[in-house]
Structure formats: C-alpha cells, structure tokens
C-alpha cells in the first residue's frame, strides 16, 4: 500500500455512534501495529444512524 497514514471507520448496527470497549481496544491494537509498520493511525471514526464520533477528538485510545 505504501501509505504513511490511515483512518479507520466502521458503522454500528445499533445506530448509536458511541465507541464500545472493543472499539477502543481494537484501535489501541491498530495503533501498535501501525507503529511496527511505520504507518500512523490518524483517527477511528464510528458511524451511527445520524451521527459519527471521532475517537481521536474524544480522546479514546489516542
């Protein structure tokens, strides 16, 4: 891929955009894996029915 950075995003089937504990843990693991590969994780966006949340802006896992 040769990407210097990535942004993760996923939807919650419940319609609520609030990150779960599993979302936070997955983000922490992705940050660690990215460090090993030299790829920055810029953000993880969780999308609900009518809203979205930036885990970086919320201070979750970053």
PDB file with SEQRES, HELIX, SHEET and CRYST1 records, atoms N, CA, C and O in Angstrom:
SEQRES   1 A   62  UNK UNK UNK UNK UNK UNK UNK UNK UNK UNK UNK UNK UNK          
SEQRES   2 A   62  UNK UNK UNK UNK UNK UNK UNK UNK UNK UNK UNK UNK UNK          
SEQRES   3 A   62  UNK UNK UNK UNK UNK UNK UNK UNK UNK UNK UNK UNK UNK          
SEQRES   4 A   62  UNK UNK UNK UNK UNK UNK UNK UNK UNK UNK UNK UNK UNK          
SEQRES   5 A   62  UNK UNK UNK UNK UNK UNK UNK UNK UNK UNK                      
HELIX    1 AA1 UNK A   21  UNK A   37  1                                  17    
SHEET    1 AA1 3 UNK A   5  UNK A  11  0                                        
SHEET    2 AA1 3 UNK A  40  UNK A  47  1                                        
SHEET    3 AA1 3 UNK A  52  UNK A  54 -1                                        
CRYST1    1.000    1.000    1.000  90.00  90.00  90.00 P 1           1          
ATOM      1  N   UNK A   1       0.829  -1.188   0.000  1.00  0.00           N  
ATOM      2  CA  UNK A   1       0.000   0.000   0.000  1.00  0.00           C  
ATOM      3  C   UNK A   1       0.871   1.247   0.000  1.00  0.00           C  
ATOM      4  O   UNK A   1       0.548   2.218  -0.686  1.00  0.00           O  
ATOM      5  N   UNK A   2       1.941   1.245   0.734  1.00  0.00           N  
ATOM      6  CA  UNK A   2       2.859   2.388   0.794  1.00  0.00           C  
ATOM      7  C   UNK A   2       2.216   3.642   1.378  1.00  0.00           C  
ATOM      8  O   UNK A   2       2.595   4.756   1.018  1.00  0.00           O  
ATOM      9  N   UNK A   3       1.267   3.473   2.259  1.00  0.00           N  
ATOM     10  CA  UNK A   3       0.574   4.611   2.874  1.00  0.00           C  
ATOM     11  C   UNK A   3       1.303   5.044   4.140  1.00  0.00           C  
ATOM     12  O   UNK A   3       1.649   4.201   4.968  1.00  0.00           O  
ATOM     13  N   UNK A   4       1.541   6.349   4.305  1.00  0.00           N  
ATOM     14  CA  UNK A   4       2.181   6.817   5.533  1.00  0.00           C  
ATOM     15  C   UNK A   4       1.217   6.871   6.713  1.00  0.00           C  
ATOM     16  O   UNK A   4       1.638   6.891   7.870  1.00  0.00           O  
ATOM     17  N   UNK A   5      -0.097   6.897   6.407  1.00  0.00           N  
ATOM     18  CA  UNK A   5      -1.098   7.003   7.470  1.00  0.00           C  
ATOM     19  C   UNK A   5      -2.433   6.445   6.981  1.00  0.00           C  
ATOM     20  O   UNK A   5      -2.686   6.372   5.779  1.00  0.00           O  
ATOM     21  N   UNK A   6      -3.292   6.049   7.942  1.00  0.00           N  
ATOM     22  CA  UNK A   6      -4.625   5.549   7.610  1.00  0.00           C  
ATOM     23  C   UNK A   6      -5.649   6.126   8.583  1.00  0.00           C  
ATOM     24  O   UNK A   6      -5.305   6.615   9.659  1.00  0.00           O  
ATOM     25  N   UNK A   7      -6.907   6.055   8.181  1.00  0.00           N  
ATOM     26  CA  UNK A   7      -8.046   6.383   9.034  1.00  0.00           C  
ATOM     27  C   UNK A   7      -8.967   5.174   9.004  1.00  0.00           C  
ATOM     28  O   UNK A   7      -9.335   4.699   7.930  1.00  0.00           O  
ATOM     29  N   UNK A   8      -9.340   4.673  10.175  1.00  0.00           N  
ATOM     30  CA  UNK A   8     -10.292   3.569  10.261  1.00  0.00           C  
ATOM     31  C   UNK A   8     -11.693   4.133  10.419  1.00  0.00           C  
ATOM     32  O   UNK A   8     -11.881   5.215  10.977  1.00  0.00           O  
ATOM     33  N   UNK A   9     -12.668   3.394   9.925  1.00  0.00           N  
ATOM     34  CA  UNK A   9     -14.063   3.787  10.074  1.00  0.00           C  
ATOM     35  C   UNK A   9     -14.923   2.539  10.055  1.00  0.00           C  
ATOM     36  O   UNK A   9     -14.646   1.593   9.318  1.00  0.00           O  
ATOM     37  N   UNK A  10     -15.966   2.542  10.868  1.00  0.00           N  
ATOM     38  CA  UNK A  10     -16.940   1.453  10.810  1.00  0.00           C  
ATOM     39  C   UNK A  10     -18.276   1.932  11.344  1.00  0.00           C  
ATOM     40  O   UNK A  10     -18.346   2.942  12.044  1.00  0.00           O  
ATOM     41  N   UNK A  11     -19.348   1.199  11.012  1.00  0.00           N  
ATOM     42  CA  UNK A  11     -20.701   1.552  11.461  1.00  0.00           C  
ATOM     43  C   UNK A  11     -21.117   0.635  12.592  1.00  0.00           C  
ATOM     44  O   UNK A  11     -20.682  -0.512  12.693  1.00  0.00           O  
ATOM     45  N   UNK A  12     -21.962   1.173  13.428  1.00  0.00           N  
ATOM     46  CA  UNK A  12     -22.590   0.373  14.475  1.00  0.00           C  
ATOM     47  C   UNK A  12     -24.008   0.023  14.031  1.00  0.00           C  
ATOM     48  O   UNK A  12     -24.815   0.917  13.777  1.00  0.00           O  
ATOM     49  N   UNK A  13     -24.317  -1.265  13.936  1.00  0.00           N  
ATOM     50  CA  UNK A  13     -25.663  -1.675  13.525  1.00  0.00           C  
ATOM     51  C   UNK A  13     -26.754  -1.177  14.473  1.00  0.00           C  
ATOM     52  O   UNK A  13     -27.913  -1.047  14.079  1.00  0.00           O  
ATOM     53  N   UNK A  14     -26.379  -0.900  15.719  1.00  0.00           N  
ATOM     54  CA  UNK A  14     -27.357  -0.400  16.695  1.00  0.00           C  
ATOM     55  C   UNK A  14     -27.827   1.008  16.353  1.00  0.00           C  
ATOM     56  O   UNK A  14     -28.870   1.454  16.830  1.00  0.00           O  
ATOM     57  N   UNK A  15     -27.051   1.705  15.523  1.00  0.00           N  
ATOM     58  CA  UNK A  15     -27.379   3.081  15.172  1.00  0.00           C  
ATOM     59  C   UNK A  15     -26.741   4.113  16.075  1.00  0.00           C  
ATOM     60  O   UNK A  15     -26.742   5.301  15.753  1.00  0.00           O  
ATOM     61  N   UNK A  16     -26.192   3.679  17.205  1.00  0.00           N  
ATOM     62  CA  UNK A  16     -25.521   4.585  18.143  1.00  0.00           C  
ATOM     63  C   UNK A  16     -24.041   4.703  17.767  1.00  0.00           C  
ATOM     64  O   UNK A  16     -23.382   3.684  17.559  1.00  0.00           O  
ATOM     65  N   UNK A  17     -23.514   5.917  17.677  1.00  0.00           N  
ATOM     66  CA  UNK A  17     -22.125   6.079  17.255  1.00  0.00           C  
ATOM     67  C   UNK A  17     -21.097   5.965  18.378  1.00  0.00           C  
ATOM     68  O   UNK A  17     -19.902   6.119  18.126  1.00  0.00           O  
ATOM     69  N   UNK A  18     -21.529   5.700  19.606  1.00  0.00           N  
ATOM     70  CA  UNK A  18     -20.594   5.692  20.728  1.00  0.00           C  
ATOM     71  C   UNK A  18     -19.685   4.468  20.674  1.00  0.00           C  
ATOM     72  O   UNK A  18     -20.177   3.343  20.579  1.00  0.00           O  
ATOM     73  N   UNK A  19     -18.364   4.666  20.732  1.00  0.00           N  
ATOM     74  CA  UNK A  19     -17.424   3.552  20.671  1.00  0.00           C  
ATOM     75  C   UNK A  19     -17.574   2.602  21.862  1.00  0.00           C  
ATOM     76  O   UNK A  19     -17.768   3.031  22.999  1.00  0.00           O  
ATOM     77  N   UNK A  20     -17.480   1.322  21.575  1.00  0.00           N  
ATOM     78  CA  UNK A  20     -17.529   0.295  22.618  1.00  0.00           C  
ATOM     79  C   UNK A  20     -16.123   0.063  23.170  1.00  0.00           C  
ATOM     80  O   UNK A  20     -15.140   0.573  22.632  1.00  0.00           O  
ATOM     81  N   UNK A  21     -16.043  -0.708  24.242  1.00  0.00           N  
ATOM     82  CA  UNK A  21     -14.724  -1.091  24.781  1.00  0.00           C  
ATOM     83  C   UNK A  21     -13.919  -1.841  23.733  1.00  0.00           C  
ATOM     84  O   UNK A  21     -12.705  -1.664  23.626  1.00  0.00           O  
ATOM     85  N   UNK A  22     -14.600  -2.682  22.959  1.00  0.00           N  
ATOM     86  CA  UNK A  22     -13.925  -3.430  21.900  1.00  0.00           C  
ATOM     87  C   UNK A  22     -13.380  -2.486  20.824  1.00  0.00           C  
ATOM     88  O   UNK A  22     -12.300  -2.717  20.280  1.00  0.00           O  
ATOM     89  N   UNK A  23     -14.126  -1.430  20.523  1.00  0.00           N  
ATOM     90  CA  UNK A  23     -13.649  -0.439  19.551  1.00  0.00           C  
ATOM     91  C   UNK A  23     -12.370   0.225  20.049  1.00  0.00           C  
ATOM     92  O   UNK A  23     -11.419   0.404  19.288  1.00  0.00           O  
ATOM     93  N   UNK A  24     -12.353   0.589  21.327  1.00  0.00           N  
ATOM     94  CA  UNK A  24     -11.169   1.230  21.908  1.00  0.00           C  
ATOM     95  C   UNK A  24      -9.989   0.264  21.873  1.00  0.00           C  
ATOM     96  O   UNK A  24      -8.883   0.649  21.492  1.00  0.00           O  
ATOM     97  N   UNK A  25     -10.215  -0.973  22.264  1.00  0.00           N  
ATOM     98  CA  UNK A  25      -9.126  -1.966  22.276  1.00  0.00           C  
ATOM     99  C   UNK A  25      -8.612  -2.234  20.866  1.00  0.00           C  
ATOM    100  O   UNK A  25      -7.403  -2.317  20.655  1.00  0.00           O  
ATOM    101  N   UNK A  26      -9.512  -2.369  19.907  1.00  0.00           N  
ATOM    102  CA  UNK A  26      -9.105  -2.592  18.520  1.00  0.00           C  
ATOM    103  C   UNK A  26      -8.275  -1.414  18.011  1.00  0.00           C  
ATOM    104  O   UNK A  26      -7.295  -1.602  17.291  1.00  0.00           O  
ATOM    105  N   UNK A  27      -8.671  -0.212  18.387  1.00  0.00           N  
ATOM    106  CA  UNK A  27      -7.926   0.980  17.984  1.00  0.00           C  
ATOM    107  C   UNK A  27      -6.532   0.973  18.603  1.00  0.00           C  
ATOM    108  O   UNK A  27      -5.552   1.292  17.929  1.00  0.00           O  
ATOM    109  N   UNK A  28      -6.440   0.615  19.868  1.00  0.00           N  
ATOM    110  CA  UNK A  28      -5.127   0.525  20.524  1.00  0.00           C  
ATOM    111  C   UNK A  28      -4.233  -0.488  19.818  1.00  0.00           C  
ATOM    112  O   UNK A  28      -3.047  -0.235  19.609  1.00  0.00           O  
ATOM    113  N   UNK A  29      -4.800  -1.630  19.451  1.00  0.00           N  
ATOM    114  CA  UNK A  29      -4.028  -2.651  18.733  1.00  0.00           C  
ATOM    115  C   UNK A  29      -3.598  -2.153  17.356  1.00  0.00           C  
ATOM    116  O   UNK A  29      -2.474  -2.409  16.924  1.00  0.00           O  
ATOM    117  N   UNK A  30      -4.492  -1.440  16.668  1.00  0.00           N  
ATOM    118  CA  UNK A  30      -4.165  -0.900  15.348  1.00  0.00           C  
ATOM    119  C   UNK A  30      -3.060   0.151  15.441  1.00  0.00           C  
ATOM    120  O   UNK A  30      -2.188   0.213  14.574  1.00  0.00           O  
ATOM    121  N   UNK A  31      -3.093   0.971  16.483  1.00  0.00           N  
ATOM    122  CA  UNK A  31      -2.034   1.961  16.688  1.00  0.00           C  
ATOM    123  C   UNK A  31      -0.696   1.248  16.879  1.00  0.00           C  
ATOM    124  O   UNK A  31       0.310   1.642  16.288  1.00  0.00           O  
ATOM    125  N   UNK A  32      -0.685   0.200  17.706  1.00  0.00           N  
ATOM    126  CA  UNK A  32       0.544  -0.566  17.940  1.00  0.00           C  
ATOM    127  C   UNK A  32       1.059  -1.238  16.682  1.00  0.00           C  
ATOM    128  O   UNK A  32       2.258  -1.207  16.404  1.00  0.00           O  
ATOM    129  N   UNK A  33       0.160  -1.844  15.918  1.00  0.00           N  
ATOM    130  CA  UNK A  33       0.561  -2.497  14.666  1.00  0.00           C  
ATOM    131  C   UNK A  33       1.096  -1.461  13.681  1.00  0.00           C  
ATOM    132  O   UNK A  33       2.078  -1.707  12.982  1.00  0.00           O  
ATOM    133  N   UNK A  34       0.446  -0.310  13.634  1.00  0.00           N  
ATOM    134  CA  UNK A  34       0.897   0.750  12.739  1.00  0.00           C  
ATOM    135  C   UNK A  34       2.294   1.228  13.082  1.00  0.00           C  
ATOM    136  O   UNK A  34       3.094   1.508  12.188  1.00  0.00           O  
ATOM    137  N   UNK A  35       2.594   1.324  14.368  1.00  0.00           N  
ATOM    138  CA  UNK A  35       3.940   1.735  14.786  1.00  0.00           C  
ATOM    139  C   UNK A  35       4.988   0.749  14.290  1.00  0.00           C  
ATOM    140  O   UNK A  35       6.065   1.148  13.847  1.00  0.00           O  
ATOM    141  N   UNK A  36       4.668  -0.541  14.365  1.00  0.00           N  
ATOM    142  CA  UNK A  36       5.602  -1.563  13.874  1.00  0.00           C  
ATOM    143  C   UNK A  36       5.841  -1.439  12.374  1.00  0.00           C  
ATOM    144  O   UNK A  36       6.935  -1.719  11.885  1.00  0.00           O  
ATOM    145  N   UNK A  37       4.808  -1.016  11.650  1.00  0.00           N  
ATOM    146  CA  UNK A  37       4.881  -0.917  10.190  1.00  0.00           C  
ATOM    147  C   UNK A  37       5.242   0.477   9.695  1.00  0.00           C  
ATOM    148  O   UNK A  37       5.414   0.684   8.494  1.00  0.00           O  
ATOM    149  N   UNK A  38       5.358   1.431  10.609  1.00  0.00           N  
ATOM    150  CA  UNK A  38       5.657   2.801  10.211  1.00  0.00           C  
ATOM    151  C   UNK A  38       4.471   3.519   9.585  1.00  0.00           C  
ATOM    152  O   UNK A  38       4.646   4.395   8.739  1.00  0.00           O  
ATOM    153  N   UNK A  39       3.257   3.146  10.004  1.00  0.00           N  
ATOM    154  CA  UNK A  39       2.031   3.756   9.482  1.00  0.00           C  
ATOM    155  C   UNK A  39       1.275   4.387  10.650  1.00  0.00           C  
ATOM    156  O   UNK A  39       0.953   3.707  11.625  1.00  0.00           O  
ATOM    157  N   UNK A  40       0.997   5.674  10.551  1.00  0.00           N  
ATOM    158  CA  UNK A  40       0.255   6.370  11.607  1.00  0.00           C  
ATOM    159  C   UNK A  40      -1.241   6.123  11.458  1.00  0.00           C  
ATOM    160  O   UNK A  40      -1.774   6.155  10.349  1.00  0.00           O  
ATOM    161  N   UNK A  41      -1.910   5.879  12.568  1.00  0.00           N  
ATOM    162  CA  UNK A  41      -3.371   5.830  12.585  1.00  0.00           C  
ATOM    163  C   UNK A  41      -3.843   7.232  12.969  1.00  0.00           C  
ATOM    164  O   UNK A  41      -3.667   7.662  14.109  1.00  0.00           O  
ATOM    165  N   UNK A  42      -4.439   7.934  12.016  1.00  0.00           N  
ATOM    166  CA  UNK A  42      -4.843   9.319  12.244  1.00  0.00           C  
ATOM    167  C   UNK A  42      -6.119   9.436  13.059  1.00  0.00           C  
ATOM    168  O   UNK A  42      -6.267  10.359  13.860  1.00  0.00           O  
ATOM    169  N   UNK A  43      -7.048   8.498  12.856  1.00  0.00           N  
ATOM    170  CA  UNK A  43      -8.318   8.553  13.570  1.00  0.00           C  
ATOM    171  C   UNK A  43      -9.061   7.243  13.358  1.00  0.00           C  
ATOM    172  O   UNK A  43      -8.733   6.457  12.469  1.00  0.00           O  
ATOM    173  N   UNK A  44     -10.063   7.029  14.189  1.00  0.00           N  
ATOM    174  CA  UNK A  44     -11.005   5.915  14.034  1.00  0.00           C  
ATOM    175  C   UNK A  44     -12.381   6.539  14.200  1.00  0.00           C  
ATOM    176  O   UNK A  44     -12.729   7.027  15.275  1.00  0.00           O  
ATOM    177  N   UNK A  45     -13.155   6.517  13.130  1.00  0.00           N  
ATOM    178  CA  UNK A  45     -14.481   7.130  13.101  1.00  0.00           C  
ATOM    179  C   UNK A  45     -15.528   6.041  13.283  1.00  0.00           C  
ATOM    180  O   UNK A  45     -15.513   5.033  12.578  1.00  0.00           O  
ATOM    181  N   UNK A  46     -16.440   6.248  14.233  1.00  0.00           N  
ATOM    182  CA  UNK A  46     -17.549   5.313  14.453  1.00  0.00           C  
ATOM    183  C   UNK A  46     -18.822   6.013  13.974  1.00  0.00           C  
ATOM    184  O   UNK A  46     -19.144   7.117  14.414  1.00  0.00           O  
ATOM    185  N   UNK A  47     -19.537   5.348  13.066  1.00  0.00           N  
ATOM    186  CA  UNK A  47     -20.707   5.938  12.423  1.00  0.00           C  
ATOM    187  C   UNK A  47     -21.980   5.287  12.947  1.00  0.00           C  
ATOM    188  O   UNK A  47     -22.081   4.063  13.025  1.00  0.00           O  
ATOM    189  N   UNK A  48     -22.947   6.125  13.304  1.00  0.00           N  
ATOM    190  CA  UNK A  48     -24.271   5.660  13.708  1.00  0.00           C  
ATOM    191  C   UNK A  48     -25.289   6.068  12.666  1.00  0.00           C  
ATOM    192  O   UNK A  48     -24.923   6.446  11.553  1.00  0.00           O  
ATOM    193  N   UNK A  49     -26.565   5.996  13.014  1.00  0.00           N  
ATOM    194  CA  UNK A  49     -27.620   6.343  12.064  1.00  0.00           C  
ATOM    195  C   UNK A  49     -27.560   7.802  11.616  1.00  0.00           C  
ATOM    196  O   UNK A  49     -27.625   8.086  10.420  1.00  0.00           O  
ATOM    197  N   UNK A  50     -27.437   8.718  12.557  1.00  0.00           N  
ATOM    198  CA  UNK A  50     -27.499  10.144  12.227  1.00  0.00           C  
ATOM    199  C   UNK A  50     -26.322  10.943  12.764  1.00  0.00           C  
ATOM    200  O   UNK A  50     -26.370  12.172  12.804  1.00  0.00           O  
ATOM    201  N   UNK A  51     -25.271  10.254  13.174  1.00  0.00           N  
ATOM    202  CA  UNK A  51     -24.125  10.953  13.754  1.00  0.00           C  
ATOM    203  C   UNK A  51     -22.883  10.083  13.638  1.00  0.00           C  
ATOM    204  O   UNK A  51     -22.962   8.893  13.334  1.00  0.00           O  
ATOM    205  N   UNK A  52     -21.747  10.697  13.885  1.00  0.00           N  
ATOM    206  CA  UNK A  52     -20.486   9.965  13.915  1.00  0.00           C  
ATOM    207  C   UNK A  52     -19.629  10.548  15.031  1.00  0.00           C  
ATOM    208  O   UNK A  52     -19.826  11.684  15.464  1.00  0.00           O  
ATOM    209  N   UNK A  53     -18.674   9.740  15.484  1.00  0.00           N  
ATOM    210  CA  UNK A  53     -17.764  10.172  16.550  1.00  0.00           C  
ATOM    211  C   UNK A  53     -16.325   9.891  16.125  1.00  0.00           C  
ATOM    212  O   UNK A  53     -15.997   8.803  15.650  1.00  0.00           O  
ATOM    213  N   UNK A  54     -15.485  10.894  16.308  1.00  0.00           N  
ATOM    214  CA  UNK A  54     -14.050  10.750  16.102  1.00  0.00           C  
ATOM    215  C   UNK A  54     -13.445  10.280  17.414  1.00  0.00           C  
ATOM    216  O   UNK A  54     -13.517  10.984  18.422  1.00  0.00           O  
ATOM    217  N   UNK A  55     -12.853   9.106  17.406  1.00  0.00           N  
ATOM    218  CA  UNK A  55     -12.234   8.611  18.632  1.00  0.00           C  
ATOM    219  C   UNK A  55     -11.049   9.482  19.029  1.00  0.00           C  
ATOM    220  O   UNK A  55     -10.754   9.615  20.217  1.00  0.00           O  
ATOM    221  N   UNK A  56     -10.373  10.071  18.067  1.00  0.00           N  
ATOM    222  CA  UNK A  56      -9.261  10.978  18.390  1.00  0.00           C  
ATOM    223  C   UNK A  56      -9.789  12.224  19.098  1.00  0.00           C  
ATOM    224  O   UNK A  56      -9.246  12.629  20.126  1.00  0.00           O  
ATOM    225  N   UNK A  57     -10.848  12.837  18.554  1.00  0.00           N  
ATOM    226  CA  UNK A  57     -11.407  14.040  19.176  1.00  0.00           C  
ATOM    227  C   UNK A  57     -11.939  13.761  20.579  1.00  0.00           C  
ATOM    228  O   UNK A  57     -11.899  14.634  21.445  1.00  0.00           O  
ATOM    229  N   UNK A  58     -12.435  12.551  20.801  1.00  0.00           N  
ATOM    230  CA  UNK A  58     -12.959  12.173  22.115  1.00  0.00           C  
ATOM    231  C   UNK A  58     -11.857  11.738  23.078  1.00  0.00           C  
ATOM    232  O   UNK A  58     -12.121  11.506  24.258  1.00  0.00           O  
ATOM    233  N   UNK A  59     -10.621  11.625  22.580  1.00  0.00           N  
ATOM    234  CA  UNK A  59      -9.506  11.216  23.428  1.00  0.00           C  
ATOM    235  C   UNK A  59      -9.526   9.736  23.776  1.00  0.00           C  
ATOM    236  O   UNK A  59      -8.981   9.333  24.804  1.00  0.00           O  
ATOM    237  N   UNK A  60     -10.145   8.934  22.938  1.00  0.00           N  
ATOM    238  CA  UNK A  60     -10.241   7.491  23.181  1.00  0.00           C  
ATOM    239  C   UNK A  60      -9.148   6.755  22.418  1.00  0.00           C  
ATOM    240  O   UNK A  60      -9.127   6.767  21.187  1.00  0.00           O  
ATOM    241  N   UNK A  61      -8.259   6.127  23.136  1.00  0.00           N  
ATOM    242  CA  UNK A  61      -7.177   5.292  22.599  1.00  0.00           C  
ATOM    243  C   UNK A  61      -6.021   6.104  22.028  1.00  0.00           C  
ATOM    244  O   UNK A  61      -4.970   5.532  21.740  1.00  0.00           O  
ATOM    245  N   UNK A  62      -6.172   7.400  21.856  1.00  0.00           N  
ATOM    246  CA  UNK A  62      -5.101   8.208  21.272  1.00  0.00           C  
ATOM    247  C   UNK A  62      -4.411   9.008  22.354  1.00  0.00           C  
ATOM    248  O   UNK A  62      -3.476   9.756  22.068  1.00  0.00           O  
TER     249      UNK A  62                                                      
END                                                                             
